[in-house]
Amino acid sequence: MGMGAKRPSAFHRGTLLTAAFSLIGVLSATAATMPVQAAQSADAVYSIQSSKAARGLMLDVAQAGARLVAVGDRGHILYSDDQGTTWTQAKVPTRQLLTAVYFVDASHGWAVGHDAQVLVSTDAGATWTRQFEDLKRESPLLDVWFQNRDNGFAVGAYGALLETTDGGKHWEDVSDRIDNEDQYHFNGIAAVKDAGLFIVGEQGSMFRSADWGQTWERVEGPYEGSLFGVIGTAEPASLLAFGLRGNLYRSSDFGGTWDKVELKGARGPLEFGLSGATLLKDGSLVLVGNGGSVLRSSDDGRSFRIFNRADRISLAGVAAKDGDELILVGQGGVRIAESSGAERSQQ
């Protein structure tokens, strides 16, 4: 997938985004400096209400207490109060592609996407306000993480790193904290238990922060291809980084050393890109990706059981459902699945 004349790239959620990005257009290779003030446009254009929104392209899903919230194409944000059986479309002040969502508690959440937009909700995803955007930059934010209601980061294309210390009332461009001269795209950011923050991105780039985002150190990674995401596991200082062609790596020392996790299923080695992950309450890990791939680990990411859905639909994100079921999002919208990833059997 091309990102303008500057160089080729692979973005967060993997090749699933190819079609969506082509609708948006070619991104600028010479991005302007991001403004530091957050703003809410008085003439915001809201996403169009659609009865088919739950079957459109959705790129991420998160839990807001007992509620589920999913984000995706055309500014669509959906929420469900019955564990995914039915979905309600939220009022959202954008029609741009939204790439990621994160809730720090049952009420307060943030979503990010194209035009470097940051949206906030204080009512568990029912309504949203735009806190920040940069139309001139013409490049997306690709992931977001908050430590609490005040302190958070958003990452994105061309090495964008934004920070807020007041719940998003103001966002500051702090990209210069990271040694990223080549402006590799940052595709994912995650907290690592008892260690700090970790960022992964284009060309296998990795960065870690032991002081929760104030200073960053480049990590020599094990892989030169693009990484689409990162997740901290239940064990201290342990994390997984994942990306193209089923490449998955595990570290138990905050990125100091890495072991490749071999992914072999009934049909041979997994070669689909991995795009999303979640840590379940029992410490299990679930990863999803292209080709309907659903991977589950009960040993902190050292090994995985692989299931390929019959529909082969490309998946971008996953969240836990009550019981042992999963909520999957991607092409074709939102689906409820068994714990293995298989389509839920109808009663």
N, C-alpha and C positions, 0 to 999 in steps of 0.2 A: 504494500500500500504506500503510495507516494505522499509526502508531506511537503509539497512545493519543490522548488528547484534545488533547495539546499542539500538534501540527502534523503534516502529512503528511511522509513521508520516503521515500527510496529507499536500500536497503542494498546493501552489497558483494555481488557476484555478480549484481546487477541484478534484474530481475523474475523470474529463475529462483527466487528465494527466497520468492516470494509464498506459494505453497502450503505450503512448509515452515514459514514463520513463523505461518501461520494455525493450524497444529497446536500450536504452542507457546503461543499466546494473545497477548493485547494486552499490550505492554510498559508498565511504569509510567512516567508522565510526570514523576514526582517521585522521581528516583533518590537513594538514600542515598549518603553518602560511603564510598568504598571503603576497606576495611581495608588496612593496609600489610603485615601478616604473611601469609606463605604458609602453607598448611596442607594436610595430607592426612587426609581423614576416615577414621576407623578402620572405619566401616561402609559403605564405598563400594559403590555398586550398579554392577555391571559391565554393559557392553553385552551384549546377547543374541547368542549365536553363531547365525548364519544362513547357510544354503547359498546364499541369494539376495542376500547383502550386496553382491556385486560388480555387481548389477543395480539396486541402490537409488540414491537421490540421493547423489551425491558432489560436493563443492564445491571441492576443491583437491587437487593432486598435486605431489609434490616428489621429487627424487632424493636418496638417502642412499648415496653412493658408487655402486656398481653396482645397488643396490636401488631400487625405486620404492615410494613410500608415498602412499596416498590417504586422505582424510578426508571424512566426510559425516554423513548423518542418523543419529539414534539412537545416537550415539557410535561408529559404525562406523569403524574404521581398518583398511585393508588394505595388505598389502605383497606385492611380487612380486620373486622372484629370477631370473626367466626373461624379463625385459623385457616383462612384461604378459600373457604367455600364460596363466598361472595366478596366482591370488591367494589369500593366506592371511589370515584375520581375526585381528587382534591382540587381546590381552587389554587392555581399556580400562575404567577406573573411572568411566564415565559413560554415560548413555543420552541425553544432550542432543545437539542439533545442533552439529557441529564445522564451523567455517567456513574455517579456514586452517591450513596446516602449513609449517614452515620447518626445514631442516636446515643447520647451520653446518659440519658435516663428515660423514663417512660413518657416524658413530655417534650424534651428539648432535642431537636435534631437539625442537621444541616445536609443540604444536597448541593452538588457541584456539577458543572457541565460546560457547554460551549459558551463562547464570548467571555470566558473566565468568570462565569457567574457563580455566586454563592447565594443560596436560598436558606432561610431559617424558618423553623416551625416551633411554636411553643405550646401547641395543643395536640401533640402526638401525631402530627402529619396531616391533620384535616385542612389547615390553611397554611399558606406560605407567604413570606415577604422576601423580596430581593435585598440582600445586604450589600452586594458588591458585583460589579461587572466592568469589563474593559473591552469595548467594542473595537477599538483600534488594534488591539493585539491580535484579534482574530484567531485565537487558539484556545483550546479547552483546558479546564482543570479536570483531573482524572481520578483523584481520590481525596478523601477528607478524613480527619481523625481529631477527636477532642478528648482532652484529659479530664475536663470538668466543664461546667457551664460557661466558664470564662476563657479558658486557654485551649487553642486549637490550631491546626495546620491544614492547609490544602496544598496539593502538589499537582503538577501538570506538564504540559508541553514546553519544550525548550528550557527545561530545568527550573520551572516556576516553583517557588516555595513561598507561600503566604502564611503569615502568622497573625492571630488576634489574641489579645489579652483581656478583652472586654466583651466576650460573647459575640463578636462579629460586628459590633458597632463601628469599629475601625479595623481594617486589614492592612498590614504592612508587607511590602515585598522584601523578604529577607533571603532572596536567592543567593546573594553574595556570601552567605555563611558557608556555602558548600563549594568545594573545589570541583567545578564542573565546566571547565573551559570550553568543552565541545558542545555544551548545552544539550546533553542527552535528555530525552523526555523522561520525566519521573512518572511511573505508572501506578505505583502503590506505596502506601505508608502504613505502618502498623506498630503497635506497642509490643515489646518483648518483655515477658514477665521478669521482674527484678533486674532489668538490664537497661532499658531505654527505648528509643525509637529507631526504626529501620526503614530505609527507602530503597526500592529497586526500580530499574527502568531499562531504557534502551541499551543495546550492546552489552548486556550483562552488568550494567553499572549498579553498584551497591554503596550505600552510605549509612553510617550509624551514628547515633548521638547518645552518649551515656548521661547527659544532663537534660534530657527531654526537650531537645530542639534548639538549645542555645549555641552549641558548637557541634560541628559534624566532622567525621573522619571517613575518608574514602576506604573502602574495603576491597581487597583483591579477591574477586569472586572466582568461582570454578567454571564459568560458562560465558562465552562471548556473544551468545544470541540474546534477543530481547526477553526480559522477564516481565510478566504481566501482573504479578501480585506477590504479596508476602503476608504471612500470618504467624503470630506468636503462638506457641503451643502451651499446654498445661504445665510443662516442666520449666523451671527457671532457666533463663538465658537461651532457650531453645526456640527455633523458628524454622519455617519452610519458605523457600523461594521457588516460584514456578513460572513456566513460560512456554515457549514454542516447542512443538513436536514432543510433548510429554516430558520435557525436561523438568525435573524436580530435585531439589537439593535440600538437605537438612543440616543445620548447625546446632550444636549443643553448647557453644561458647560465644554467643552473640556475634556470629559471623567470623570468628577467628579461623576456624577450620570447617570444611564442608564434606559431607558424604552424599554421593548421588543415590537417590532412591530409585531402584530399578522397578519399572512398572510393566509387568507382563501379565496379560490376561489370557483367556482361552484361545484368542485369535493371534497371539503373539505380542510383541512389545507395543505399548501404547505410543502412537505417533501423532495424536491430536494435541493441539494447543490447550493449555490449562489456563482458565480465566478467572475463577472465583473460588473462595474457600470460606469455611466457617468452623468455629470451635464450639462443640456441643457442651452442654452442662456436665455430662459425664466424662469430659476430657477427650472424647472421640473427635476426629477431624474428618471433614467432608470437603472434597475438591470437585469442581465441575469444569467442563470444557467443551470443545467442539466435538461434533460427531455423537452427541448424546452421552458423553463420558461422565460417569459419576464414580468417584473413588472414595473409599472409607477406610479409616485407620483407627484401630483401638490400642496401638502401642506407641502413641505420641509421634506418629508420622514416620516411623522406621520402615513400615511396610503397609501396603494398601491392597484391599480387595477392589477389583475393577468391574464395573458393570456398564455395558453399552446399551442404551435404550434403543428399542426397536424403531422408534421414529427418527433416530439419528439427528434430532434437532440440536442446534448449537446452543450451549448453555453459558450464561455469563455470571450468574450469582446463585447463592444458595443460603437458606436460613432454616433454622429448626422450627418444627411445628410441635404442638402438644403431643405427648406420646413419643413415638419413635419415627414419625413421618417427617418428610422434608418438603420445603417450598422451593421450587426451582424456577428461575427466570432466564429468559433468553429470547431467541427467535420464537415467535408465536405466543409470547406473553408469559403468563403465570401458570404453573402446574403444581398439583399436589402429587407427591410420589411416596412410595414405600421407603423404608429405611435404606434399601439397597439402591434406590434411584428408579426402580421400576414404576410404571404407571400404577396408581392406586387402584386396587380392585373395587368394582362397584358392588355395593351391598344390595 
